Amino acid sequence: MNGNRTITRVGAVAAGAVAALIVWALALTTGGIQVALGGGEATDMPWWQVLAASVVAGLAGWALLAILEARLGGRARRTWTVTAIVVALVSLAGPLGMPGIETGDRFWLAGVHLLLAATYIPTMAATVRPSAPSRNQ
């Protein structure tokens, strides 16, 4: 992979993780983000979980993009972008539909999901080399 593309993709993952932590820190001003998993008592979501989930999401997107580039070449951009948008929308089912989350906390969690999508999708899509023009045209 081209070094500049790698730097850009690493930067996207890092920027997304930092942005998610900033949202988490802002949420602390309203009492933090509390989630009740498995029907238990609501507990604060720690910073490291936000960081880990953000990095894993970015790396998973990068891995899928690399696989699509290897198979589709320059045509990977559109396939990856559409797939990433669908995954981002489906990921909203967690914060918006999961029981045990207060309305304000849903707002913060959905915000993190949308912020990551807004960071990762256009940045990574922009790193795909366009396909070469066909000789038959």
C-alpha positions in Angstrom: 0.0 0.0 0.0 1.1 3.5 -0.7 2.7 5.2 2.3 0.5 8.3 2.0 -2.7 6.1 2.0 -1.5 4.3 5.1 -0.7 7.5 6.9 -4.1 8.9 6.0 -5.9 5.8 7.1 -4.0 5.7 10.4 -4.8 9.3 10.9 -8.5 8.6 10.2 -8.6 5.9 12.9 -6.7 8.1 15.3 -9.0 11.1 14.6 -12.1 9.1 15.0 -10.9 7.7 18.4 -10.0 11.2 19.6 -13.3 12.6 18.5 -15.2 9.8 20.2 -13.3 10.5 23.4 -14.1 14.2 23.1 -17.8 13.3 22.9 -17.4 11.0 25.9 -15.8 13.8 27.8 -18.6 16.2 26.9 -21.1 13.6 28.0 -19.4 13.7 31.4 -20.8 17.3 31.8 -24.3 15.8 31.8 -23.5 12.9 34.1 -21.7 10.6 31.7 -23.0 7.9 29.5 -24.8 5.1 31.4 -25.7 1.8 29.9 -27.4 -1.2 31.5 -26.2 -4.3 29.8 -27.9 -7.7 30.2 -30.7 -6.2 32.3 -28.3 -5.1 35.1 -28.0 -1.8 36.8 -26.9 1.2 34.6 -23.2 1.9 34.9 -21.0 4.6 33.5 -19.3 3.7 30.2 -15.6 4.0 30.8 -13.3 6.0 28.4 -11.3 2.9 27.4 -14.4 1.2 26.1 -15.2 4.2 23.9 -11.6 4.2 22.7 -11.4 0.5 22.1 -14.8 0.4 20.2 -13.7 3.4 18.1 -10.4 1.9 17.1 -11.9 -1.6 16.4 -14.5 0.0 14.1 -11.9 2.0 12.2 -9.6 -1.0 11.8 -12.5 -3.2 10.7 -13.5 -0.6 8.1 -9.8 -0.4 6.9 -9.6 -4.2 6.7 -12.7 -4.4 4.6 -11.5 -1.6 2.4 -8.2 -3.5 1.9 -10.0 -6.7 0.9 -12.2 -4.8 -1.5 -9.3 -3.0 -3.1 -7.5 -6.3 -3.6 -10.5 -7.8 -5.3 -12.1 -4.8 -7.0 -9.2 -2.3 -7.5 -10.4 1.2 -8.0 -14.1 0.1 -8.0 -13.7 -0.7 -4.3 -14.5 2.9 -3.3 -18.2 2.8 -4.2 -18.7 -0.7 -2.7 -16.9 0.2 0.5 -18.7 3.5 0.9 -22.2 2.0 0.4 -21.3 -0.8 2.8 -19.8 1.5 5.4 -22.9 3.8 5.3 -25.2 0.7 5.7 -23.1 -0.5 8.7 -23.1 2.9 10.3 -26.9 3.1 10.0 -27.3 -0.4 11.4 -25.0 0.4 14.2 -27.4 3.1 15.4 -29.8 0.3 16.4 -27.7 -0.2 19.5 -27.9 3.2 21.0 -31.4 3.9 19.7 -33.0 0.6 20.3 -31.2 -1.2 23.1 -33.1 -1.3 26.4 -31.5 0.1 29.5 -30.3 3.4 28.0 -31.8 6.8 29.0 -32.8 9.3 26.3 -29.9 11.6 26.9 -27.4 8.7 26.8 -28.9 7.6 23.5 -28.2 11.0 22.1 -24.5 10.8 23.2 -24.0 7.2 21.9 -25.7 7.9 18.6 -23.6 11.0 18.3 -20.4 8.9 18.7 -21.6 6.5 16.0 -22.4 9.3 13.6 -19.2 11.2 14.3 -17.1 8.0 13.6 -19.0 7.4 10.4 -18.5 11.1 9.4 -14.7 10.7 10.1 -14.0 7.2 8.7 -16.2 7.0 5.6 -15.1 10.0 3.6 -11.5 9.9 4.7 -10.9 6.2 3.9 -13.0 6.3 0.7 -10.8 9.2 -0.5 -7.7 7.0 -0.2 -8.8 4.5 -2.8 -7.0 4.9 -6.1 -9.4 5.5 -9.0 -9.7 2.7 -11.5 -7.7 3.1 -14.7 -9.8 4.0 -17.7 -10.7 1.1 -19.9 -8.8 0.8 -23.3 -12.0 -0.2 -25.0 -13.7 3.2 -24.5 
